Amino acid sequence: MKYIDEFQNPDLARRLLDTIHATVTRPWALMEVCGGQTHSIIRHGIDQLLPEEIELIHGPGCPVCVTPLEMIDKALEVASRPGVIFCSFGDMLRVPGTDRDLFQVRAAGGDVRVVYSPLDALRIAQENPEAQVVFFGIGFETTAPPNAMAVYQARRLGVRNFSLLVSHVRVPPAIEALMTSPQCRVDAFLAAGHVCSVMGTQEYPDLAATHRVPIVVTGFEPLDILEGVRRAVTQLERGEHTVDNAYPRAVRAEGNPAARDMLADVFEVTDRAWRGIGVIPDSGWRLSGRYREFDAEHRFQVGAITTTEPAACRSGEVLQGLLKPHECEAFGTTCTPRTPLGATMVSSEGACAAYYLYRRLGGTPTPTTAEATHVG
């Protein structure tokens, strides 16, 4: 793993930190738009090593966390139906719906299965022609292409007992929504490298110019993040606001053309609700007309479900960067990995889970080892 080790080199990290300290002259707030980056920042203490003038704000970059409550309830309803095999990635099983989660549906007799790829769910559909097999397709532009491929393959192979419950969201409209909020205090963004590896960087220059905000495409290792911070702060100090690719080993300007073509064929842009934030125009995908028969929401007629978020959960403020996890009254007390109020405490990319796992407790009781190992 020499290549990865090089991006965790403490001597190089110190040089970058020295440069950042020498560059910054005033307070700046930078938002990372990726839950993986959030966990790396908290795990390695990067936010604590930076100059006190620089604040890292955790944005809505956790795909599990932004999946709206009503979509979780739709998943629970579909998974409870007789004759349904409901497939999902494992981190969705403990996300709380209104009154239960997928683990409880499975305990009550529902056929809920953890898979590692949407193509695993398609294979299950082929092996069980008498059942309706549903895959819970969530996430950003990173996970959308394989989910699109599964639907494309189902149509090509004539597998009619397979469907997709779609809750895909797109990053650029979320940045637009954040920047137009009257509560916004973000000076620069660290954009998610894996999203840009699929979509490229074409959607970001207009955002940077319109809102006069630097956007630096950043990776996930400590040196990646420090380099992203260095470039963002350099732009801010110079009064610049451009898109800068600090992750060239994975990201090209055009992204992945084959993946983008697959997305354009299978999906179409739609408005999407984000958990704790609300509806953001043009911020998601749904299956296009050619593939509508594979839409589980349509197939099982669960489109009318409405919900109300629990009053005690402030994950929406966490996702918007308005609140640090430990500043929530429920954090570490009534909300823990064993008893989560919201998805940000459940997901392996959730900010609340990161703060709990890496002991950023803000004065709340220290978790036991057994509790910490249940994160994600």
Summary of the structure (lengths in Angstrom):
residues: 376
radius of gyration: 20.7
end to end distance: 24.7
largest distance: 65.9
contacts: 1341
relative contact order: 0.16
helix: 43%
strand: 18%
